[in-house]
Amino acid sequence: MDVVAFLARRTRTFRKCSFDARSGRRTTPVFKKGNGKMLVATGVLLAMWLLIVPACLWAQSGTVLEVGKFSASQVGQALPDGWKPLTFKKIPKHTSYEVVKDGGVTIVKAVSEASASGLIKPVVIDPKEYPIVRWRWKVDNVLQGSDVALKEGDDFPARLYVTFEYDSDKVSLGKKLKFKAGQILFGDIPIAALNYIWDTKTPVGTIVENAYTDFARMVIVESGTQKIGMWIDEERNIYEDYKKAFGEEPPMINGVAIMSDTDNTKEQATAYFGDIVFQKSVKASAR
């Protein structure tokens, strides 16, 4: 299922916060309008919004931003600290999320039964400064009816979204016109998103246009049943992925989300998500 999740039906003013690694202090740039902050999700084009709040991330040693510190959350919580539910108006049945222990480590467990919803955290990250995203995940199964090329097959046991803000000064005329047309129908919509997924059959490394919108790209990070039941450490260069997917420089990152969804295929999936961090640089993983 693939949704273009619209991260803000209303435009709000918010203050960007960043971390100055040299001084060890947070800095506060100028105010900027948060046009439609986005998330690409699953299924059909669904209208939704996320309350945008000031988001300051602290770095450790000036090189790491801990976006999802699930391992420090309290077991039994439905929501890990700093994260919000992401639900879709036309999908009444939601995926359940819970903070649990797995192998002695605290993680987020997602159970989807013909359902769709996610968890999201608003952030402000420069992809040039912090180009690497690293996370851990595990799935109990893949979906038989999943197909990244089809709207009716746009369900995946595990997704990690990275969403980007809309800067009208850096967008082509064609995209501006498309964006304006989308606003008329759906309100503020995402201008771009990278959707990292665990697919059923598409080769790892494939990047394809979203089945519902060219505002999003699907990046196949894992595929098939070979690694089912195993914790997998993932690493992606968001800066390079964005340029490859969209053919241009990325704007600021404004959101990170996790999701397990099965509302189109009507199947069942269980996924587990470990900590999510952004890094300035990291030794390339051998894949």
Order of alpha helices (4+ residues) and beta strands (2+ residues): beta-beta-beta-beta-beta-beta-beta-beta-beta-beta-beta-beta-beta-beta-alpha-beta-beta-beta-beta-alpha-beta-beta
